[in-house]
């Protein structure tokens, strides 16, 4: 039985949050609370308590965190800079574990940090937690880009409706990636085995793949030849994203991430760091079955 019983989820209505809520509820080991901004109309599954707070107020956040054992942050790009306030409120409320919003590329790789400038905000959150280890523990989970999500929404360059793919650096660089449901399972396992992942980075990955490998599988599954377009190089995407970010438009982060993760240099590949899949007891995912499910909805 985990020492973490009461768990609050921040950003539960995003891409990953709903999967985490579902996994937490299925485990039946936790009392789950979703933290929502004041005035938000987001809805959550039955069985999830909803608490509203003023994210700009540490007092409001502290009150929301009272009685919680763990705080799980899934804030997006807009909220990266606010995580220190969340951490301070968690400490003030007596929370035992804080899991910051990582769930992406390897922010411990200096090459990645030099090319995705906004990733420094994630690093700052972990560094702050490391400075507070006498008051609160932490776990940072690195997953790569979400695999099923990345195909579905076109982040990997695949347009399912038109059977078209835009390749970066000819689609050959490889990268680490994980399905949304698998990430959610990993979060549950980290909570169930708190000592195992205490004050550590945890790396999980379902597949080490490339755009070309996904394309081969997609053509096999659909029985059709896909139209291939060669997009910018990874370097061009990173530069374009950086220029957009400099104007204050955070959407530029997406081009920077795509250029770094899928471009030449294998900066999206972190399997050499040592994966925790087996250590956490995660099941094996099937590459072609995942792609088939996304493409056909079955």
Secondary structure, 3 states (H helix, E strand, C coil): CCCCCEEEEECCCCCCHHHHHHHHHHHCCCEEEEEEECCCCCCCCCCCEEEEECCCCHHHHHHHHCCCCEEEECCCHHHHHHHHHHHHHHHHCCCCEEECCCCCCCCCCHHHHHHCHHHHHHHHHHHHHHHCCCCCEEEEEECCEEHHHHHHCCCCCEECCCCEEEECHHHCCCEEEECHHHHHHHHHHHHHCCCCCCCEEEECCCEEECHHHHHHHHHHHHCCCCEEEECCCHHHHHHHHHHHHHCCCCCHHHHHHHHHHHCCCCCCCCHHHCCCHHHHCCCCCCHHHHHHHHHHCC
